[in-house]
């Protein structure tokens, strides 16, 4: 069982690396098979994750400032969340929870919920300075 | 303080209190063995003697709500929810985050059943969000292939 879990994680990691390599190579518009954000496609509005593909591409090319311009909240939360998920995944593979967990506490959790939902609303407002939150 | 003690009917001692405690700790003397010191009315089993085994104070009032610092392990799936919300770009991630946010609060209040239910809901929404976005990409491929293949076949360059 534990061996299978490690295999799943390695496979997932390989898929991620492959996707990152393709994204870096072809750019966000070069991926014809990737539909992008369907919420944006159908409503024209930005969701909290919109711009993340472009931000990831910019990051892979070392253009961190540009990446923040595409999705500032995502650029902060995603590395944090990936680290948290990484710890959980290690615990899952080992079959027991790690003693150290990335825990922001109850208040921190609600702050994150508020930030994500607030960001979702604010980045769709058509006036400056909220337009800075939408991907250019 | 000098203590006398009895093992299998044989009176022994006197010994110093420290020595008696050492005997109790090592198991040489059991809590049911009789002990006596000057001033005590009668011999008592060592376990009944307050000086040797102080009775722990009884818990009074309402027990504190977070009784176990660790408690049962209830994953809150917060980070997973954030990842699916940002990466999968789908409103299904938001209910996942909301449920994830409730888990720790419920657990701290001692509502283990509620916390487990919220944890399970957060997990479900995470899976739904991941599956829906995975399914959307798959559907996109199918549609793309269904449209692309006839075009390529019917209109060869």
Interface residues (C-beta under 8 A of the other chain):
Chain A: X32 X33 X34 X35 X37 X38 X39 X40 X47 X48 X49 X50 X52 X71 X74 X77 X78 X80 X81 X82 X83 X84 X85 X88 X97 X102 X103 X104 X105 X106 X109 X110 X112 X113 X116 X117
Chain B: X73 X75 X76 X78 X79 X80 X82 X83 X85 X86 X87 X88 X89 X90 X91 X93 X94 X97 X98 X100 X101 X104 X105 X108 X136 X137 X140 X141 X144
